[in-house]
Each structure stands twice: as structure tokens, then as C-alpha cells.
Amino acid sequence: MKKILQLSFVGGLVTMLMILMTSVQAQSALGKWKTIDDETNKPRSIIEIYEQNGKYYGKVVEMFLEPDEEQDPKCKECDEDDPRYNQRVMGMVILENLVQDKNDKNTYEDGD
């Protein structure tokens, strides 16, 4: 079953994923999540949430780009001092070091 997440690809993606992961009841955050552009309601990307050494990460694994868009976009939205600045968006880890709250298994926190 595909999980659908309504949010825009840029600006707020990390925040929205964190909010979603805290609101899902009795479901794992692990898996692939489709992002939906708030303005166009079109799919923008697939983000894969995975666990590594007890921490959770999210990586862009697929992008749905329009023909007139840059087909291999670089992160221009990142701060210039962010190591992801001007790097390829495809394959980019956009969620890092989230940990599951020990008291509330539906909450993930402390991420970068």
C-alpha cells in the first residue's frame, strides 16, 4: 500500500514529514512516502524513510519532474553553509538522526 503525504517539495518538507511521523498511529514511519505539491496537487517525489543504527533517515529516491523543469536539480533552497547546498536532490538525505521517543512510539525527534 502506498502512503501519500500532502506537502510541497520545497520549504517545509522536513517539518511536514516530522509532523506526519508523529501523527501516524500504530504505523511505522519506515517505507516510501509520496510528497504532493500544495499548489498543484501533483506528486513531486518519493522519500524513503529508513532506519540505521537505531536512527531514522529520509532520502529522495524518485522525483516527478515536469518536462520544462531542470531534470537533474541541485539544492538551491539549502543554506549556503549546508553541505547539501548545490548538490543533487536525487539521492539526497533530507532527514537525519531522528530517534523514536521511548515513551511514545509514534513520535520521532532530535533530527537534523
Phi, psi and chi 1 to 4 in degrees:
 res  aa     phi    psi   chi1   chi2   chi3   chi4
   1 MET       -  131.5  176.9  171.0   97.4      -
   2 LYS   -85.1  141.1  -69.2 -167.7  178.2 -170.6
   3 LYS  -100.4  133.6  -59.1  168.1 -173.6  166.6
   4 ILE  -113.4  132.3  -61.4  176.3      -      -
   5 LEU  -123.8  120.9  173.0   65.7      -      -
   6 GLN   -91.9  112.3  -83.9 -154.2  -63.2      -
   7 LEU  -169.1  164.4   49.7   93.0      -      -
   8 SER   -83.0  151.8  108.4      -      -      -
   9 PHE   -67.5  -40.9 -179.4   69.3      -      -
  10 VAL  -103.6  156.9  -67.3      -      -      -
  11 GLY    60.0   98.6      -      -      -      -
  12 GLY    96.8   -0.1      -      -      -      -
  13 LEU   -59.2  -49.1  177.8   63.1      -      -
  14 VAL   -62.9  -44.9  171.9      -      -      -
  15 THR   -60.8  -45.3  -58.1      -      -      -
  16 MET   -65.5  -39.3  -68.1  -57.8  -67.2      -
  17 LEU   -64.2  -39.6  -77.9  171.6      -      -
  18 MET   -65.6  -41.1  -70.4  174.7   66.6      -
  19 ILE   -63.4  -45.0  -70.3  169.3      -      -
  20 LEU   -61.0  -44.4  177.1   72.2      -      -
  21 MET   -64.5  -27.5  -72.0 -168.9  -54.0      -
  22 THR   -81.9  -18.4   62.4      -      -      -
  23 SER   -98.8  -12.2   66.8      -      -      -
  24 VAL   -71.5  126.0  174.2      -      -      -
  25 GLN  -100.2  127.8  -66.7 -175.3    3.5      -
  26 ALA    57.4   24.3      -      -      -      -
  27 GLN  -124.1  147.4  -76.5 -172.3  -10.9      -
  28 SER   -79.0  146.1  171.4      -      -      -
  29 ALA   -78.4  -13.6      -      -      -      -
  30 LEU   -65.5  144.2  -60.9  174.3      -      -
  31 GLY   126.9 -168.2      -      -      -      -
  32 LYS  -103.0  133.3  -66.5 -178.1  179.3  179.7
  33 TRP  -122.0  132.7  -63.8   80.0      -      -
  34 LYS   -90.3  129.9 -175.8 -175.4  -65.4 -177.1
  35 THR   -95.8  143.5   65.5      -      -      -
  36 ILE  -122.0  131.6  -54.5  -66.5      -      -
  37 ASP   -66.9  127.4 -172.9  -68.9      -      -
  38 ASP   -61.8  -34.3  -75.2  -23.4      -      -
  39 GLU   -82.7  -40.7  -65.7  175.8   16.3      -
  40 THR  -100.9  -14.4   65.8      -      -      -
  41 ASN    60.8   21.0  -74.4  -33.8      -      -
  42 LYS   -98.4  148.2  -68.1 -177.2  178.3 -179.4
  43 PRO   -61.0  139.4  -18.5   28.7      -      -
  44 ARG  -113.3  -36.8  -67.4  -60.8  -66.1  161.1
  45 SER  -163.5  169.9   65.8      -      -      -
  46 ILE  -117.6  126.6  -58.4  -71.8      -      -
  47 ILE  -110.6  127.3  -52.2  -60.1      -      -
  48 GLU   -98.9  121.5 -177.2  172.9   17.9      -
  49 ILE   -95.7  126.3  -53.4  -63.7      -      -
  50 TYR  -137.6  160.4   58.8   96.7      -      -
  51 GLU  -109.2  137.8 -177.8 -178.4    1.9      -
  52 GLN  -144.9  119.1 -175.3  174.4  -14.2      -
  53 ASN    54.5   41.1  -61.5  -38.1      -      -
  54 GLY    79.8    4.2      -      -      -      -
  55 LYS  -120.0  156.5  -65.3 -170.0  176.8 -174.0
  56 TYR  -110.3  142.1  -66.9   82.0      -      -
  57 TYR  -134.7  156.9  -62.1   83.0      -      -
  58 GLY  -133.0  131.2      -      -      -      -
  59 LYS  -129.6  141.1  174.6  169.2   61.6  171.1
  60 VAL   -73.3  117.4  179.0      -      -      -
  61 VAL  -113.1  -12.9  -64.7      -      -      -
  62 GLU  -157.1  144.8 -170.8  173.4  -13.2      -
  63 MET  -130.4  142.2  -62.9  173.4   68.4      -
  64 PHE  -109.4   93.0  -53.9  108.0      -      -
  65 LEU  -102.3  143.8  -58.6  168.5      -      -
  66 GLU   -75.9  154.7  -61.9  -68.5  -29.1      -
  67 PRO   -57.1  -30.7  -23.7   31.5      -      -
  68 ASP   -87.8    0.2   61.7  -22.6      -      -
  69 GLU   -90.5  156.3  -68.9 -178.0  -67.0      -
  70 GLU   -55.6  127.2  171.1   65.3   42.7      -
  71 GLN   -84.7  -13.1  -65.3  -59.0  -60.6      -
  72 ASP  -135.2   68.3 -171.3   18.7      -      -
  73 PRO   -66.3  149.6   23.7  -30.6      -      -
  74 LYS  -107.1  154.8  -52.1  -71.7 -171.4  -82.3
  75 CYS   -77.2   99.3 -172.5      -      -      -
  76 LYS   -93.1  -15.7  -55.0  -72.9 -170.4 -140.3
  77 GLU   -80.4  -19.1  -57.8  -66.8  -37.3      -
  78 CYS   -70.0  149.4  -59.4      -      -      -
  79 ASP   -62.2  147.4  -68.4  -29.0      -      -
  80 GLU   -61.9  -25.3  -71.3 -173.8   26.5      -
  81 ASP   -89.1   -1.1   61.1  -17.3      -      -
  82 ASP   -79.8  132.1 -173.7  -38.4      -      -
  83 PRO   -60.8  -17.3    3.1   -5.7      -      -
  84 ARG   -82.7  -11.3  -62.7  172.5  -67.5 -168.0
  85 TYR   -55.9  129.5  177.6   72.2      -      -
  86 ASN    66.1   16.2 -138.8   17.6      -      -
  87 GLN   -95.8  161.5  -61.6  -61.4  -49.0      -
  88 ARG   -60.5  135.4  -67.9 -179.5   71.0 -141.3
  89 VAL   -73.8  -39.3  173.8      -      -      -
  90 MET   -62.6  123.9  177.6   60.3   78.3      -
  91 GLY    88.0   -4.3      -      -      -      -
  92 MET   -71.2  134.6 -178.5  176.5  -74.7      -
  93 VAL   -82.9  117.5  175.9      -      -      -
  94 ILE  -108.6  -12.4   61.2  168.7      -      -
  95 LEU  -125.3  132.8  -66.6  172.3      -      -
  96 GLU  -139.6  143.8  -61.4 -179.5  -76.6      -
  97 ASN    61.0   27.0  -60.6  -46.0      -      -
  98 LEU   -72.4  142.0  -72.9  167.1      -      -
  99 VAL  -123.1  147.0  -67.8      -      -      -
 100 GLN   -80.4  131.3 -167.7  171.6   36.8      -
 101 ASP   -62.0  131.8 -173.4  -68.8      -      -
 102 LYS   -67.2  -29.0  -70.6  178.6  172.7   63.4
 103 ASN   -92.5  -23.0  -62.0  -42.3      -      -
 104 ASP  -135.4   98.2 -179.1   -2.2      -      -
 105 LYS   -64.8   -8.6  -62.4  -62.5 -176.9 -170.8
 106 ASN   -94.9    5.3  -68.0  -38.4      -      -
 107 THR  -117.4  134.0  -59.4      -      -      -
 108 TYR  -122.4  136.9  -61.3   82.1      -      -
 109 GLU  -148.2  177.6   54.5 -166.4    9.2      -
 110 ASP    65.8   22.7  -62.0  -28.0      -      -
 111 GLY   -83.0  167.1      -      -      -      -
 112 ASP  -101.9      -  -61.4  -31.3      -      -
